[in-house]
Amino acid sequence: MASGLELTTLGHRIRHHRTRSGMTLDELGAAVGVAGSQLSLIENGKREPKLSLLQAIANATGTEVSDLISGEPPNRRAALEIELDRAQSSSVFRQLGITPVRVNKGMPDETIESILGLHRELHRREREAIATPEEARRANTELRLKMRALDNHLPDIEALAEKQLKAAGHSSGALTHRTVSIMAEQLGFELLYVDDLPHSTRSVTDLEHGRIYLPPASIPGGHGLRSMALQAMAHRMLGHTPPTDYADFLQQRLEINYFAACCLVPETAGVAFLQQAKKDRNLAVEDFRDAFGVTHEAAGMRMTNLMTTHLDMRLHFLRVDESGALTRVYENDDLPLPTDVTGSVEGLTVCRKFSARAAFSQRNRTTEHYQYTDTPSGTFWCSTQTGSTDGGGFSITVGVPFDDARWWRGRETTDRAQSTCPDEACCRRPPAGIAERWSSKAWPSARVHTHMFSPLPRGAFPGVDDNEVYSFLDRHAAQ
């Protein structure tokens, strides 16, 4: 059975060929052996014709069946009517309880276009706040669990990245800016560095003129600009369209970040490096980082993509800010992490006994901090590196269960801690004496992370100020 939209298009195409042949409904009906009223239902998309009737109509109007069943509207007027029919059939419009507009032959195209403009604006506004904070956190949790089940490995994107790198002539070593530019050129894009990008964007892709606008390089040799350019290209190669909901938005973000990571640390070379390091019992995030010229965080996350699938090693990755809040998480080794009622972990506070927080107290923050941590789920070995941004300090942790520590540099550490979280007595509940001393005598003001209030920013493209972007493109299009 054809869909409603297909029947509507079919009906328009039959009407187009009938009127082009100069036939009325009754005349065509007589030629094909059905009543004109039945043909009217078919032309209005209310009834699906049998194939034998379609053949008869094609013969009578001097066309082919394949032309009648084409999915393209026969002319601009038909395209407008089909789009209006679809808009008035949408749940967004039907919820308003407004009577649909009936189109007749005498209605000007301009009137239909005006009505369609209202419908487009209605749908745009509907998309502006498509997710509540709770919905956003649930979507994030579902995606995290999905990737956990896949061992954080997406083979199709891995293969696509290797193919693009090979086509650009990259064989080994750190990915250069020049190679990234060649990859863009092969997709029909030019990389341009400008200092007036809209504040809400990391990059802007001009599809009409084949340009990808990026911010000017602030740190020569850094991998950030390469990553942003690769992410912009990934949207095109992965066939992304404007996200329909927050889950779709998160999935797209994950995929473009994954593609960029695959290019910066190719699977073949990355796995070979890790396998040799394991053989030497000398696995280290810092070595992996330096071998491919990426950040410590990128190297740690890339390990989660490769080590379970190729080295049969389960692990965890944590990015924690100086307050102890989790900002980025992956685990498939059962490390006990705090969760809220939605199952989300982002924004929650990890145990202060974890290496991810203990590392902040180290005097020498330029080297990795190693630690064993006993937990209710077993003992874990962790390697943590701290850093800082304008927004404050953060730590990057990669860890494994005790049995796999033997493959890692730093396994000989004597630093050990014991965590009983989620038991609140571990690090969240004060000693009884202090609690009694300050009971009813203190009033702390809670600090709330701003991301809780804006799960999906306004606009057709989440997080982007549409007006600012289009003004930017208009300025540069003429250059």
Disulfide bonds with the S-S distance in Angstrom:
none
